[in-house]
Amino acid sequence: MASTVTSRRKQLGNELRHARNSAGLTQQRVAEILGCTQGKVNKIESGAVGVKLGDVRAMLDAFGIEGEEADTLLNLARAAAGQRGHWSGYRSVVPHWFRTFTDLEPAAAEIMTWHGERIPGPLQSEHYMLKQFTEFGATDVTSLVRNRLDRKAVFDQQQPPYYRFILSESALRRAPGGRSPAVMLDQLEHMLELEKRARVYLHVLPFDAKLASVPNDFTIMRFPDRTRDFVYIEHSAGGIYLDDVKDFQIFVDSWDRLRGAALERQETRQFFKELAEHYREELNRQTRQ
């Protein structure tokens, strides 16, 4: 799909934040105008929550925005409020802070992601998912797996985003719950199949790569419409979205350094095949014992 309700909501929040800054107003002042908390204004601007049309009008009046620009933002607000219930049922197990990411994923033109210690969701085989959620002690494994499988639909879109992955060698050797050649063999074979898709690019960063250090995991998303490009960073308590131009460029530079040190696609393919053979031999030895 070209856009989603959440992408429109995030776009609206971005526009409102920049309009507020241009008007020289604080979030606290806007909260006073709307009769709500500063925290809610922050959530509106980050796209985490929806906003009533009347509140958008009040903000536009306070920011001095009128005419065609005001009409554009009001239409965007109507579009952002046009869908309900997307996160009901089995989708409700997805953490609130990750829902913006999953809704924006299919709307992106290009996604560039780095993972140092684990296989990212869209690349995970079902065996890997089950092992990960079970070891974590999740109570609703079925819903979690269904959600993760839903994300794979991004690869089957008529015009999917260019999805570029850089994986540390560590992510290919650290199985959920400890050493498990069966899980990792299945995972590597799964990625070898995924990598055949036209817009999926996988690159391994080997242990001997020439880098001073590696950063924490991050994902860069670029969009074809007015939705602002951003960086998503996940941590133990949630996730954050950065779209400041300077911050964004810092992560693009980090990506470029990682990509320059990582293996090329053909080299990565060979790396997968050799490591898969290693796990296959280990699994055979376990079977014979």
Residue pairs with C-beta under 8 A, 6 or more apart in sequence:
1 106
1 107
1 157
2 107
2 224
2 225
3 107
3 225
3 227
4 103
4 104
4 106
4 107
5 79
5 80
5 81
5 82
5 83
5 86
5 103
6 47
6 99
6 100
6 103
6 104
7 103
7 104
7 107
7 223
7 225
7 227
8 76
8 79
8 80
8 227
9 47
9 50
9 80
10 46
10 47
10 100
10 104
10 227
10 228
10 241
11 47
11 76
11 80
11 225
11 226
11 227
11 228
12 47
12 51
12 56
12 73
12 76
12 77
12 80
13 44
13 45
13 46
13 47
13 48
13 51
14 45
14 47
14 227
14 228
14 243
15 73
15 76
16 44
16 45
16 51
16 56
16 59
16 73
17 45
19 59
19 60
19 63
19 65
19 73
20 26
20 27
20 30
20 45
20 59
20 63
22 63
23 62
23 63
23 64
25 62
25 63
27 38
27 41
27 42
27 45
28 38
28 41
29 62
30 41
30 59
30 62
31 37
31 38
31 40
31 41
33 58
33 59
33 62
34 40
34 41
34 55
34 58
34 59
40 49
43 49
44 51
44 55
46 100
46 241
47 100
47 241
48 96
48 97
48 100
50 80
50 81
51 77
51 80
51 81
52 81
53 74
53 77
53 78
53 81
56 73
56 74
56 77
57 74
60 66
60 70
60 73
60 74
65 73
86 103
87 94
87 99
90 140
90 142
90 143
90 146
90 147
91 143
91 147
91 150
92 143
93 140
93 143
93 144
93 147
94 102
94 147
95 238
97 238
97 239
98 234
98 239
100 241
101 219
101 232
101 239
101 241
102 147
102 151
104 221
104 223
104 227
105 111
105 122
105 151
105 154
105 161
105 221
106 153
106 154
106 157
106 160
106 161
107 223
107 225
107 227
108 161
108 221
108 222
108 223
109 161
109 162
109 222
109 223
109 224
110 161
110 162
110 163
110 164
110 220
110 221
110 222
111 161
111 162
111 163
111 164
111 219
111 220
111 221
111 222
112 164
112 166
112 219
112 220
112 255
113 120
113 163
113 164
113 165
113 166
113 217
113 218
113 219
113 220
114 166
114 214
114 215
114 217
114 218
114 219
114 254
114 255
114 258
115 165
115 166
115 167
115 168
115 171
115 217
116 168
116 170
116 171
116 214
116 216
116 217
117 168
117 170
117 171
117 174
117 217
118 132
118 171
118 174
118 176
119 128
119 167
119 171
119 172
119 187
119 191
120 165
120 167
121 148
121 151
122 151
122 152
122 154
122 155
122 163
123 165
123 167
123 190
123 191
123 194
123 202
124 132
124 148
124 187
124 190
125 186
125 187
125 189
125 190
125 191
126 145
126 149
127 182
127 183
127 186
127 187
128 175
128 176
128 183
128 184
128 186
128 187
128 190
129 144
129 145
129 148
129 149
130 141
130 145
131 175
131 176
131 177
131 180
131 183
132 176
132 177
133 141
133 144
133 145
134 141
134 177
135 176
135 177
136 176
138 144
154 160
154 161
154 163
155 163
155 194
155 197
155 199
155 200
160 197
160 199
161 199
162 199
162 201
163 199
163 200
163 201
164 201
164 203
164 259
165 200
165 201
165 202
165 203
166 203
166 204
166 205
166 255
166 258
166 259
166 262
167 202
167 203
167 204
167 205
168 204
168 205
168 214
169 204
169 205
169 206
169 207
170 207
172 184
172 187
172 188
172 204
172 272
172 275
173 184
173 275
175 183
175 184
176 183
181 279
181 280
181 282
181 283
181 286
182 279
182 283
184 275
184 279
185 276
185 279
185 280
185 283
188 272
188 275
188 276
188 279
189 276
191 202
191 272
192 269
192 272
192 273
192 276
194 200
194 202
195 201
195 202
195 265
195 268
195 269
195 272
201 265
202 265
202 268
202 272
203 259
203 262
203 263
203 264
203 265
203 268
204 262
204 263
204 267
204 268
204 271
204 272
205 211
205 214
205 258
205 261
205 262
205 263
206 263
206 271
209 261
209 262
210 261
211 257
211 258
211 261
214 258
215 254
215 258
216 233
217 233
217 234
218 231
218 232
218 233
218 251
218 254
219 231
219 232
219 233
220 229
220 230
220 231
220 248
220 251
220 252
220 255
221 229
221 230
221 231
221 232
222 229
223 229
228 243
229 243
229 248
230 241
230 242
230 243
230 248
231 241
231 242
231 243
231 247
231 248
231 251
232 239
232 240
232 241
232 242
233 239
233 240
233 242
242 248
242 251
262 268
263 271
